[in-house]
Amino acid sequence: MAVGDREWLLGLGMAVEDRGRLWGPGMIAGDRERERGGPGTGPGVSPGGSGRAQPPPGAARPRDIPPLYESWSGSNLNINDVLGNYSLTLIDALDTLAVMGNSSEFQKAVKLVIDTVSFDKDSTVQVFEATIRVLGSLLSAHIIITDSKQPFGDMTIKDYDNELLHLAHDLAVRLLPAFENTKTGIPYPRVNLKKGVPPDSHNETCTAGAGSLLVEFGILSRLLGDSTFEWVARRAVKALWSLRSNNTGLLGNVVNIQTGHWVGKQSGLGAGSDSFYEYLLKSYILFGEKEDLEMFNAAYQNIQNHLRRGREACNEGEGDPPLYVNVNMYTGQLMNTWIDSLQAFFPGLQVLIGDVEDAICLHAFYYAIWKRYGALPERYNWQLQAPDVPFYPLRPELVESTYLLYQATKNPFYLHVGMDILQSLEKYTKAKCGYATLHHVVEKTKEDRMESFFLSETCKYLYLLFDEENPVHKSGNKFMFTTEGHIVSVDERFRNSLWEDILPGEEESSQKSKPTELKAANFSSNCNRVPDERRYLLPLKSNYMRQIDRMVGLI
Ligand code: DMJ
C-alpha cells in the first residue's frame, strides 16, 4: 500500500471518527484528494461511480442503457440480454441437480436439453455469458455423465453419445467469430449465433468479459483435442495482460478491442474485472500452465499494492478494516467511494490461495452489509453508508465466499452466516414460482426475474455449505468451480496440452518442469495457520466486528 494512501485513509477515518463513525457521511474522498492537491477530480470522484458506462459481465444491464448512477430512479434498469432464447436456466442448473444427488431430475433435465436445445438461432448473445452459463454447464454435465467413478451417484444417461459435448462444441464454434477481425485479439462482446458479429457491434468490451473465457474454452479444447478454442481465449488473456499500466501493473475495466486503448480506466475487483483475476488462478489450478500462475501472482501483488486500503493485518493492529477500492489504473488514485456486490467473490478467491486472514476481513464487511439490508445492494457507497444502486438479483458471491471460508476454517460462524442468508432469501425474495430479484434492497420490492445463476451458484453453494457429507467434500476427488459455479473435476486429462507448439508464447509456457509457487502477496496467513483454538471463536476479534458493523451503520 502506498504510504500516501494509508495516510489518506487514516486521516479520513479520524475525521469522521470524531462523530463516532468511520467513513461516515461528510467530506467525500474526492474533496479530500483535492484538498491534498491530489488529482481526485476525474470522473467518478463523486459518490455514485466512475460514471463511464461499463457493461460488466453478470451485471444485469444492457450496454446501451445509460450508466446506472445517472438514471437510476426506480425504473427497471437491471435487465440484461443474457437469455439467448436457448433454455438458459435449464442448462445453467444441470450440475446443481447432480451435486444435490438428484439423479432422476438430472437425467430428465439432460434429456430435455438434448431433445430440445439448438443454438442455430437468430439470437445475439454475450460471448462471456454464453460461455460461463451455457458452455460451462454443458461441459460440466458432460464430465459428470462420463466420469467412470460417478461420484454423485448414478448420473449416467442411457445411450449417451456425447450429445452435450457436441452441443458445447456447436455453441463454441458459433462464438468464434467474436475473435475474428479484432486487431488486438480481444474478442467482440457479442455475436449472433447464426450470423456472427453484428455489423453495428461495439468495439469496446470489459476486461472480465473478454478475459474470462479460458477455463471453458480450455476444457473444450482439451476434451476435443482441438487447440482452436484455448488458443483464442489465451490470446485474449495475454492481449489484455500486455495492456496493463507500466506504472501500477493494473488493468482498466473497459478496452477498445481494435486500438487497445482503455476506455474505462477504473481498476477494481468488481463488475468488469472480477472473473479476469479468478480465471488466471483457476486456469492454473485446472491446466497447470505456469504462465497463468505467474500472471495471477503479479496481479494479486498489484491489487494488494494499489487497491487495498486499511490496516495491514485483518485481525490485529490499528486503523480501518481492509477494503479493496476502485482506483485509476494509471495512478492508483481512488476513483469513487463504492464497492459492488460482485466483489464479494474475492474472499473466496483468497481462500483458494490460502490468504484466509484477509479473506475473513473482507467477507465480514460484506456480511455486515447483508445484515443491514437482508441482501447486498448492487453498489454500496461506503462513504455515505447507503446503497448507490439498490437492486439485488439473487447473486451468489457472498454465499460462495461463505462456503469457501467454511471449508477452510470449519468455523461454525460461517454456517450461521449461511443460515442468515438463507432466511433473508426466504423472507424477502421468495415468490410463487421461484425466487425474485429484489428491485430495491431497502423497500424490498420485487421484480419478475430470477437470474439463472440463482440455481447454478447461489443454491448450489448454500446447499454445499450445509451438506458436510456431499461427494464434493468426501469422495476423495478434487473439484473446482467455474466462475458460474459449475463443477469440474481437476483431472489429469485437462493437464495435457499436446499442442503446445501452436499456443501463443509457447516457449515460456512449456517449462512445466519447474513448478511456480503460489504466492499470496502481503501474505498475512494461510489456511494452515488458522489455529484450531480459533475454530469456535468469532473468526475476527469482536472489537473489529463491531468496528465493521459501525462502518455500515448497523450499530
Ligand atoms: C455470475 O454469472 C458469475 O459468477 C460471473 O462471474 C459474475 N457474477 C455472476 C453472478 O453474480
Residues whose N, C-alpha, C, O or C-beta is under 5 A from the ligand:
A	BS01	DMJ	P57 G58 S275 R395 P396 F453 T483 E484
